[in-house]
Structures are given as structure tokens and as C-alpha cells.
Amino acid sequence: MNAGQQHLLDLYRAAQRGEAAPPAPGTHTVRTAREIQQWHHFRAVVTAPADRLPSRIRRAVRSAATALLRREAGAAGTRHGAPARLGS
């Protein structure tokens, strides 16, 4: 059943029950899209700069790179016969 058929069925049910007719499909699409856009603008204003997506990605990449370098440095020390250093 597509949206048009569902709407006709809802119209029929509303008429049988004496209720108000439901809005046609797509009636509030533009308003909903505008409200979503306004919500994203609002979130961009009230979100702290450190919590925004580019900052979160930058932190994740930096921590992953640091962990990778630490792991490689630890593995390099054990390859040459030197014991691996324990973290404090």
C-alpha cells in the first residue's frame, strides 16, 4: 500500500467515525525540513567548540596515532634485545 492509498483509507475511516480528515501526504514536509535545519543551526551555536565533530575526529585521530606510536616504540625496544619499558 502506498502513501496515497493509505491516505484514502484514513480519510474513509475518519469520515466513518465523524473525525477531522488527516492531512494529505507531504503537507508538512517543507515545515519539517525547515525545523530540522533550525535545530542543526541551534545545536551548532550551543555546542562547545571542543565537542563539535571536527574536534572529536581530530582528538580520535591524535589518540590513535599516539597509541600506535607507543606500541611501535615498545615493539622496537624488544626487537633489539632491550626489555620493554613499563609505564608508570
PDB file as gemmi writes it, atoms N, CA and C in Angstrom:
CRYST1    1.000    1.000    1.000  90.00  90.00  90.00 P 1                      
ATOM      1  N   MET A   1       0.852  -1.168   0.000  1.00  0.00           N  
ATOM      2  CA  MET A   1       0.000   0.000   0.000  1.00  0.00           C  
ATOM      3  C   MET A   1       0.901   1.234   0.000  1.00  0.00           C  
ATOM      4  N   ASN A   2       0.648   2.122  -0.912  1.00  0.00           N  
ATOM      5  CA  ASN A   2       1.457   3.328  -0.967  1.00  0.00           C  
ATOM      6  C   ASN A   2       0.825   4.436  -0.110  1.00  0.00           C  
ATOM      7  N   ALA A   3       1.465   5.596  -0.072  1.00  0.00           N  
ATOM      8  CA  ALA A   3       1.011   6.680   0.796  1.00  0.00           C  
ATOM      9  C   ALA A   3      -0.363   7.207   0.371  1.00  0.00           C  
ATOM     10  N   GLY A   4      -0.613   7.253  -0.926  1.00  0.00           N  
ATOM     11  CA  GLY A   4      -1.920   7.746  -1.400  1.00  0.00           C  
ATOM     12  C   GLY A   4      -3.053   6.818  -0.993  1.00  0.00           C  
ATOM     13  N   GLN A   5      -2.828   5.518  -1.130  1.00  0.00           N  
ATOM     14  CA  GLN A   5      -3.845   4.555  -0.732  1.00  0.00           C  
ATOM     15  C   GLN A   5      -4.083   4.595   0.776  1.00  0.00           C  
ATOM     16  N   GLN A   6      -3.011   4.723   1.545  1.00  0.00           N  
ATOM     17  CA  GLN A   6      -3.159   4.816   2.998  1.00  0.00           C  
ATOM     18  C   GLN A   6      -3.932   6.068   3.380  1.00  0.00           C  
ATOM     19  N   HIS A   7      -3.671   7.167   2.678  1.00  0.00           N  
ATOM     20  CA  HIS A   7      -4.386   8.406   2.962  1.00  0.00           C  
ATOM     21  C   HIS A   7      -5.878   8.247   2.670  1.00  0.00           C  
ATOM     22  N   LEU A   8      -6.203   7.605   1.545  1.00  0.00           N  
ATOM     23  CA  LEU A   8      -7.617   7.390   1.225  1.00  0.00           C  
ATOM     24  C   LEU A   8      -8.292   6.519   2.283  1.00  0.00           C  
ATOM     25  N   LEU A   9      -7.590   5.502   2.761  1.00  0.00           N  
ATOM     26  CA  LEU A   9      -8.133   4.654   3.809  1.00  0.00           C  
ATOM     27  C   LEU A   9      -8.342   5.446   5.104  1.00  0.00           C  
ATOM     28  N   ASP A  10      -7.374   6.292   5.438  1.00  0.00           N  
ATOM     29  CA  ASP A  10      -7.511   7.127   6.634  1.00  0.00           C  
ATOM     30  C   ASP A  10      -8.660   8.115   6.485  1.00  0.00           C  
ATOM     31  N   LEU A  11      -8.842   8.679   5.280  1.00  0.00           N  
ATOM     32  CA  LEU A  11      -9.968   9.579   5.032  1.00  0.00           C  
ATOM     33  C   LEU A  11     -11.296   8.849   5.242  1.00  0.00           C  
ATOM     34  N   TYR A  12     -11.389   7.636   4.721  1.00  0.00           N  
ATOM     35  CA  TYR A  12     -12.600   6.846   4.861  1.00  0.00           C  
ATOM     36  C   TYR A  12     -12.900   6.562   6.335  1.00  0.00           C  
ATOM     37  N   ARG A  13     -11.889   6.137   7.072  1.00  0.00           N  
ATOM     38  CA  ARG A  13     -12.079   5.848   8.498  1.00  0.00           C  
ATOM     39  C   ARG A  13     -12.504   7.090   9.265  1.00  0.00           C  
ATOM     40  N   ALA A  14     -11.866   8.227   8.965  1.00  0.00           N  
ATOM     41  CA  ALA A  14     -12.215   9.468   9.652  1.00  0.00           C  
ATOM     42  C   ALA A  14     -13.654   9.864   9.340  1.00  0.00           C  
ATOM     43  N   ALA A  15     -14.072   9.691   8.089  1.00  0.00           N  
ATOM     44  CA  ALA A  15     -15.455  10.025   7.718  1.00  0.00           C  
ATOM     45  C   ALA A  15     -16.439   9.106   8.425  1.00  0.00           C  
ATOM     46  N   GLN A  16     -16.114   7.828   8.553  1.00  0.00           N  
ATOM     47  CA  GLN A  16     -16.986   6.877   9.237  1.00  0.00           C  
ATOM     48  C   GLN A  16     -17.128   7.201  10.724  1.00  0.00           C  
ATOM     49  N   ARG A  17     -16.069   7.708  11.315  1.00  0.00           N  
ATOM     50  CA  ARG A  17     -16.077   7.999  12.747  1.00  0.00           C  
ATOM     51  C   ARG A  17     -16.501   9.429  13.058  1.00  0.00           C  
ATOM     52  N   GLY A  18     -16.641  10.245  12.042  1.00  0.00           N  
ATOM     53  CA  GLY A  18     -17.022  11.639  12.249  1.00  0.00           C  
ATOM     54  C   GLY A  18     -15.862  12.496  12.746  1.00  0.00           C  
ATOM     55  N   GLU A  19     -14.641  12.086  12.448  1.00  0.00           N  
ATOM     56  CA  GLU A  19     -13.448  12.822  12.886  1.00  0.00           C  
ATOM     57  C   GLU A  19     -12.959  13.739  11.767  1.00  0.00           C  
ATOM     58  N   ALA A  20     -12.039  14.617  12.119  1.00  0.00           N  
ATOM     59  CA  ALA A  20     -11.442  15.509  11.121  1.00  0.00           C  
ATOM     60  C   ALA A  20     -10.544  14.700  10.183  1.00  0.00           C  
ATOM     61  N   ALA A  21     -10.481  15.133   8.944  1.00  0.00           N  
ATOM     62  CA  ALA A  21      -9.673  14.434   7.947  1.00  0.00           C  
ATOM     63  C   ALA A  21      -8.189  14.638   8.241  1.00  0.00           C  
ATOM     64  N   PRO A  22      -7.383  13.608   8.071  1.00  0.00           N  
ATOM     65  CA  PRO A  22      -5.933  13.762   8.278  1.00  0.00           C  
ATOM     66  C   PRO A  22      -5.320  14.577   7.143  1.00  0.00           C  
ATOM     67  N   PRO A  23      -4.196  15.202   7.383  1.00  0.00           N  
ATOM     68  CA  PRO A  23      -3.553  15.976   6.313  1.00  0.00           C  
ATOM     69  C   PRO A  23      -3.050  15.063   5.196  1.00  0.00           C  
ATOM     70  N   ALA A  24      -3.016  15.592   4.011  1.00  0.00           N  
ATOM     71  CA  ALA A  24      -2.541  14.828   2.863  1.00  0.00           C  
ATOM     72  C   ALA A  24      -1.047  14.546   3.008  1.00  0.00           C  
ATOM     73  N   PRO A  25      -0.566  13.455   2.407  1.00  0.00           N  
ATOM     74  CA  PRO A  25       0.866  13.150   2.487  1.00  0.00           C  
ATOM     75  C   PRO A  25       1.702  14.271   1.876  1.00  0.00           C  
ATOM     76  N   GLY A  26       2.778  14.645   2.562  1.00  0.00           N  
ATOM     77  CA  GLY A  26       3.667  15.684   2.068  1.00  0.00           C  
ATOM     78  C   GLY A  26       3.248  17.088   2.430  1.00  0.00           C  
ATOM     79  N   THR A  27       2.152  17.241   3.173  1.00  0.00           N  
ATOM     80  CA  THR A  27       1.676  18.575   3.518  1.00  0.00           C  
ATOM     81  C   THR A  27       2.670  19.320   4.394  1.00  0.00           C  
ATOM     82  N   HIS A  28       3.262  18.638   5.340  1.00  0.00           N  
ATOM     83  CA  HIS A  28       4.145  19.292   6.304  1.00  0.00           C  
ATOM     84  C   HIS A  28       5.623  19.001   6.042  1.00  0.00           C  
ATOM     85  N   THR A  29       5.955  18.543   4.866  1.00  0.00           N  
ATOM     86  CA  THR A  29       7.329  18.160   4.570  1.00  0.00           C  
ATOM     87  C   THR A  29       8.268  19.362   4.618  1.00  0.00           C  
ATOM     88  N   VAL A  30       7.880  20.465   4.025  1.00  0.00           N  
ATOM     89  CA  VAL A  30       8.736  21.652   3.991  1.00  0.00           C  
ATOM     90  C   VAL A  30       8.922  22.205   5.398  1.00  0.00           C  
ATOM     91  N   ARG A  31       7.840  22.246   6.171  1.00  0.00           N  
ATOM     92  CA  ARG A  31       7.934  22.759   7.536  1.00  0.00           C  
ATOM     93  C   ARG A  31       8.845  21.877   8.379  1.00  0.00           C  
ATOM     94  N   THR A  32       8.729  20.565   8.213  1.00  0.00           N  
ATOM     95  CA  THR A  32       9.560  19.639   8.972  1.00  0.00           C  
ATOM     96  C   THR A  32      11.026  19.798   8.592  1.00  0.00           C  
ATOM     97  N   ALA A  33      11.312  19.926   7.311  1.00  0.00           N  
ATOM     98  CA  ALA A  33      12.690  20.117   6.857  1.00  0.00           C  
ATOM     99  C   ALA A  33      13.264  21.418   7.417  1.00  0.00           C  
ATOM    100  N   ARG A  34      12.465  22.470   7.450  1.00  0.00           N  
ATOM    101  CA  ARG A  34      12.909  23.754   7.991  1.00  0.00           C  
ATOM    102  C   ARG A  34      13.198  23.635   9.489  1.00  0.00           C  
ATOM    103  N   GLU A  35      12.333  22.915  10.217  1.00  0.00           N  
ATOM    104  CA  GLU A  35      12.551  22.747  11.653  1.00  0.00           C  
ATOM    105  C   GLU A  35      13.812  21.938  11.936  1.00  0.00           C  
ATOM    106  N   ILE A  36      14.084  20.937  11.118  1.00  0.00           N  
ATOM    107  CA  ILE A  36      15.315  20.151  11.284  1.00  0.00           C  
ATOM    108  C   ILE A  36      16.531  21.027  11.034  1.00  0.00           C  
ATOM    109  N   GLN A  37      16.462  21.855  10.008  1.00  0.00           N  
ATOM    110  CA  GLN A  37      17.570  22.755   9.693  1.00  0.00           C  
ATOM    111  C   GLN A  37      17.795  23.745  10.835  1.00  0.00           C  
ATOM    112  N   GLN A  38      16.711  24.296  11.384  1.00  0.00           N  
ATOM    113  CA  GLN A  38      16.836  25.224  12.507  1.00  0.00           C  
ATOM    114  C   GLN A  38      17.435  24.525  13.724  1.00  0.00           C  
ATOM    115  N   TRP A  39      17.069  23.262  13.941  1.00  0.00           N  
ATOM    116  CA  TRP A  39      17.623  22.516  15.069  1.00  0.00           C  
ATOM    117  C   TRP A  39      19.129  22.333  14.907  1.00  0.00           C  
ATOM    118  N   HIS A  40      19.582  22.024  13.697  1.00  0.00           N  
ATOM    119  CA  HIS A  40      21.017  21.860  13.467  1.00  0.00           C  
ATOM    120  C   HIS A  40      21.756  23.181  13.666  1.00  0.00           C  
ATOM    121  N   HIS A  41      21.166  24.281  13.237  1.00  0.00           N  
ATOM    122  CA  HIS A  41      21.783  25.590  13.463  1.00  0.00           C  
ATOM    123  C   HIS A  41      21.858  25.892  14.954  1.00  0.00           C  
ATOM    124  N   PHE A  42      20.805  25.596  15.679  1.00  0.00           N  
ATOM    125  CA  PHE A  42      20.779  25.820  17.122  1.00  0.00           C  
ATOM    126  C   PHE A  42      21.860  24.988  17.809  1.00  0.00           C  
ATOM    127  N   ARG A  43      21.969  23.702  17.441  1.00  0.00           N  
ATOM    128  CA  ARG A  43      22.972  22.838  18.061  1.00  0.00           C  
ATOM    129  C   ARG A  43      24.389  23.337  17.752  1.00  0.00           C  
ATOM    130  N   ALA A  44      24.595  23.887  16.562  1.00  0.00           N  
ATOM    131  CA  ALA A  44      25.914  24.411  16.209  1.00  0.00           C  
ATOM    132  C   ALA A  44      26.276  25.605  17.077  1.00  0.00           C  
ATOM    133  N   VAL A  45      25.290  26.392  17.467  1.00  0.00           N  
ATOM    134  CA  VAL A  45      25.550  27.574  18.283  1.00  0.00           C  
ATOM    135  C   VAL A  45      25.812  27.200  19.735  1.00  0.00           C  
ATOM    136  N   VAL A  46      25.024  26.288  20.289  1.00  0.00           N  
ATOM    137  CA  VAL A  46      25.135  25.995  21.715  1.00  0.00           C  
ATOM    138  C   VAL A  46      26.156  24.913  22.048  1.00  0.00           C  
ATOM    139  N   THR A  47      26.676  24.192  21.060  1.00  0.00           N  
ATOM    140  CA  THR A  47      27.658  23.147  21.320  1.00  0.00           C  
ATOM    141  C   THR A  47      29.027  23.771  21.513  1.00  0.00           C  
ATOM    142  N   ALA A  48      29.730  23.329  22.541  1.00  0.00           N  
ATOM    143  CA  ALA A  48      31.074  23.837  22.802  1.00  0.00           C  
ATOM    144  C   ALA A  48      31.993  23.451  21.641  1.00  0.00           C  
ATOM    145  N   PRO A  49      32.949  24.315  21.305  1.00  0.00           N  
ATOM    146  CA  PRO A  49      33.828  24.016  20.173  1.00  0.00           C  
ATOM    147  C   PRO A  49      34.561  22.680  20.306  1.00  0.00           C  
ATOM    148  N   ALA A  50      34.922  22.286  21.512  1.00  0.00           N  
ATOM    149  CA  ALA A  50      35.649  21.025  21.700  1.00  0.00           C  
ATOM    150  C   ALA A  50      34.760  19.814  21.461  1.00  0.00           C  
ATOM    151  N   ASP A  51      33.447  19.986  21.521  1.00  0.00           N  
ATOM    152  CA  ASP A  51      32.530  18.870  21.343  1.00  0.00           C  
ATOM    153  C   ASP A  51      32.011  18.737  19.920  1.00  0.00           C  
ATOM    154  N   ARG A  52      32.389  19.641  19.045  1.00  0.00           N  
ATOM    155  CA  ARG A  52      31.918  19.567  17.665  1.00  0.00           C  
ATOM    156  C   ARG A  52      32.626  18.450  16.924  1.00  0.00           C  
ATOM    157  N   LEU A  53      32.020  17.980  15.858  1.00  0.00           N  
ATOM    158  CA  LEU A  53      32.514  16.813  15.132  1.00  0.00           C  
ATOM    159  C   LEU A  53      33.964  16.938  14.672  1.00  0.00           C  
ATOM    160  N   PRO A  54      34.404  18.038  14.049  1.00  0.00           N  
ATOM    161  CA  PRO A  54      35.810  18.099  13.621  1.00  0.00           C  
ATOM    162  C   PRO A  54      36.782  17.941  14.791  1.00  0.00           C  
ATOM    163  N   SER A  55      36.449  18.527  15.929  1.00  0.00           N  
ATOM    164  CA  SER A  55      37.323  18.399  17.098  1.00  0.00           C  
ATOM    165  C   SER A  55      37.348  16.977  17.613  1.00  0.00           C  
ATOM    166  N   ARG A  56      36.182  16.322  17.617  1.00  0.00           N  
ATOM    167  CA  ARG A  56      36.124  14.936  18.084  1.00  0.00           C  
ATOM    168  C   ARG A  56      36.930  14.026  17.162  1.00  0.00           C  
ATOM    169  N   ILE A  57      36.835  14.264  15.854  1.00  0.00           N  
ATOM    170  CA  ILE A  57      37.601  13.455  14.895  1.00  0.00           C  
ATOM    171  C   ILE A  57      39.093  13.700  15.083  1.00  0.00           C  
ATOM    172  N   ARG A  58      39.475  14.955  15.245  1.00  0.00           N  
ATOM    173  CA  ARG A  58      40.876  15.301  15.434  1.00  0.00           C  
ATOM    174  C   ARG A  58      41.438  14.623  16.685  1.00  0.00           C  
ATOM    175  N   ARG A  59      40.674  14.656  17.794  1.00  0.00           N  
ATOM    176  CA  ARG A  59      41.121  14.003  19.027  1.00  0.00           C  
ATOM    177  C   ARG A  59      41.259  12.503  18.844  1.00  0.00           C  
ATOM    178  N   ALA A  60      40.304  11.887  18.148  1.00  0.00           N  
ATOM    179  CA  ALA A  60      40.347  10.435  17.939  1.00  0.00           C  
ATOM    180  C   ALA A  60      41.556  10.043  17.100  1.00  0.00           C  
ATOM    181  N   VAL A  61      41.836  10.799  16.049  1.00  0.00           N  
ATOM    182  CA  VAL A  61      42.986  10.508  15.198  1.00  0.00           C  
ATOM    183  C   VAL A  61      44.280  10.692  15.985  1.00  0.00           C  
ATOM    184  N   ARG A  62      44.343  11.761  16.764  1.00  0.00           N  
ATOM    185  CA  ARG A  62      45.551  12.028  17.544  1.00  0.00           C  
ATOM    186  C   ARG A  62      45.799  10.927  18.575  1.00  0.00           C  
ATOM    187  N   SER A  63      44.756  10.491  19.268  1.00  0.00           N  
ATOM    188  CA  SER A  63      44.944   9.447  20.279  1.00  0.00           C  
ATOM    189  C   SER A  63      45.286   8.100  19.629  1.00  0.00           C  
ATOM    190  N   ALA A  64      44.692   7.810  18.477  1.00  0.00           N  
ATOM    191  CA  ALA A  64      45.019   6.566  17.778  1.00  0.00           C  
ATOM    192  C   ALA A  64      46.465   6.588  17.291  1.00  0.00           C  
ATOM    193  N   ALA A  65      46.907   7.719  16.768  1.00  0.00           N  
ATOM    194  CA  ALA A  65      48.284   7.831  16.292  1.00  0.00           C  
ATOM    195  C   ALA A  65      49.261   7.713  17.455  1.00  0.00           C  
ATOM    196  N   THR A  66      48.929   8.328  18.589  1.00  0.00           N  
ATOM    197  CA  THR A  66      49.793   8.239  19.766  1.00  0.00           C  
ATOM    198  C   THR A  66      49.886   6.804  20.258  1.00  0.00           C  
ATOM    199  N   ALA A  67      48.759   6.111  20.311  1.00  0.00           N  
ATOM    200  CA  ALA A  67      48.766   4.716  20.754  1.00  0.00           C  
ATOM    201  C   ALA A  67      49.571   3.851  19.794  1.00  0.00           C  
ATOM    202  N   LEU A  68      49.435   4.101  18.518  1.00  0.00           N  
ATOM    203  CA  LEU A  68      50.183   3.333  17.521  1.00  0.00           C  
ATOM    204  C   LEU A  68      51.684   3.577  17.657  1.00  0.00           C  
ATOM    205  N   LEU A  69      52.072   4.832  17.853  1.00  0.00           N  
ATOM    206  CA  LEU A  69      53.494   5.145  18.008  1.00  0.00           C  
ATOM    207  C   LEU A  69      54.058   4.537  19.282  1.00  0.00           C  
ATOM    208  N   ARG A  70      53.277   4.554  20.353  1.00  0.00           N  
ATOM    209  CA  ARG A  70      53.743   3.941  21.605  1.00  0.00           C  
ATOM    210  C   ARG A  70      53.934   2.438  21.427  1.00  0.00           C  
ATOM    211  N   ARG A  71      52.990   1.814  20.741  1.00  0.00           N  
ATOM    212  CA  ARG A  71      53.078   0.374  20.537  1.00  0.00           C  
ATOM    213  C   ARG A  71      54.297   0.029  19.676  1.00  0.00           C  
ATOM    214  N   GLU A  72      54.535   0.829  18.639  1.00  0.00           N  
ATOM    215  CA  GLU A  72      55.700   0.586  17.785  1.00  0.00           C  
ATOM    216  C   GLU A  72      56.999   0.834  18.535  1.00  0.00           C  
ATOM    217  N   ALA A  73      57.022   1.852  19.386  1.00  0.00           N  
ATOM    218  CA  ALA A  73      58.232   2.138  20.158  1.00  0.00           C  
ATOM    219  C   ALA A  73      58.501   1.008  21.138  1.00  0.00           C  
ATOM    220  N   GLY A  74      57.460   0.459  21.739  1.00  0.00           N  
ATOM    221  CA  GLY A  74      57.628  -0.666  22.656  1.00  0.00           C  
ATOM    222  C   GLY A  74      58.090  -1.912  21.929  1.00  0.00           C  
ATOM    223  N   ALA A  75      57.556  -2.143  20.746  1.00  0.00           N  
ATOM    224  CA  ALA A  75      57.950  -3.314  19.965  1.00  0.00           C  
ATOM    225  C   ALA A  75      59.376  -3.155  19.440  1.00  0.00           C  
ATOM    226  N   ALA A  76      59.781  -1.953  19.112  1.00  0.00           N  
ATOM    227  CA  ALA A  76      61.134  -1.721  18.609  1.00  0.00           C  
ATOM    228  C   ALA A  76      62.159  -1.995  19.698  1.00  0.00           C  
ATOM    229  N   GLY A  77      61.833  -1.691  20.953  1.00  0.00           N  
ATOM    230  CA  GLY A  77      62.748  -1.941  22.063  1.00  0.00           C  
ATOM    231  C   GLY A  77      62.935  -3.415  22.323  1.00  0.00           C  
ATOM    232  N   THR A  78      61.909  -4.221  22.125  1.00  0.00           N  
ATOM    233  CA  THR A  78      62.030  -5.659  22.380  1.00  0.00           C  
ATOM    234  C   THR A  78      62.688  -6.377  21.212  1.00  0.00           C  
ATOM    235  N   ARG A  79      62.652  -5.820  20.031  1.00  0.00           N  
ATOM    236  CA  ARG A  79      63.260  -6.469  18.875  1.00  0.00           C  
ATOM    237  C   ARG A  79      64.776  -6.522  18.984  1.00  0.00           C  
ATOM    238  N   HIS A  80      65.366  -5.518  19.589  1.00  0.00           N  
ATOM    239  CA  HIS A  80      66.815  -5.420  19.637  1.00  0.00           C  
ATOM    240  C   HIS A  80      67.376  -5.993  20.943  1.00  0.00           C  
ATOM    241  N   GLY A  81      66.601  -6.750  21.657  1.00  0.00           N  
ATOM    242  CA  GLY A  81      67.092  -7.386  22.854  1.00  0.00           C  
ATOM    243  C   GLY A  81      66.890  -6.568  24.118  1.00  0.00           C  
ATOM    244  N   ALA A  82      66.492  -5.328  23.991  1.00  0.00           N  
ATOM    245  CA  ALA A  82      66.276  -4.500  25.180  1.00  0.00           C  
ATOM    246  C   ALA A  82      64.889  -4.787  25.732  1.00  0.00           C  
ATOM    247  N   PRO A  83      64.754  -4.837  27.047  1.00  0.00           N  
ATOM    248  CA  PRO A  83      63.439  -5.093  27.615  1.00  0.00           C  
ATOM    249  C   PRO A  83      62.488  -3.925  27.359  1.00  0.00           C  
ATOM    250  N   ALA A  84      61.213  -4.237  27.228  1.00  0.00           N  
ATOM    251  CA  ALA A  84      60.217  -3.187  27.015  1.00  0.00           C  
ATOM    252  C   ALA A  84      60.052  -2.392  28.289  1.00  0.00           C  
ATOM    253  N   ARG A  85      59.868  -1.086  28.160  1.00  0.00           N  
ATOM    254  CA  ARG A  85      59.704  -0.215  29.320  1.00  0.00           C  
ATOM    255  C   ARG A  85      58.278  -0.325  29.829  1.00  0.00           C  
ATOM    256  N   LEU A  86      58.146  -0.389  31.119  1.00  0.00           N  
ATOM    257  CA  LEU A  86      56.825  -0.441  31.719  1.00  0.00           C  
ATOM    258  C   LEU A  86      56.357   0.973  31.992  1.00  0.00           C  
ATOM    259  N   GLY A  87      55.079   1.224  31.730  1.00  0.00           N  
ATOM    260  CA  GLY A  87      54.529   2.559  32.008  1.00  0.00           C  
ATOM    261  C   GLY A  87      54.292   2.729  33.491  1.00  0.00           C  
ATOM    262  N   SER A  88      54.315   3.969  33.961  1.00  0.00           N  
ATOM    263  CA  SER A  88      54.086   4.209  35.388  1.00  0.00           C  
ATOM    264  C   SER A  88      52.643   4.407  35.696  1.00  0.00           C  
TER     265      SER A  88                                                      
END                                                                             
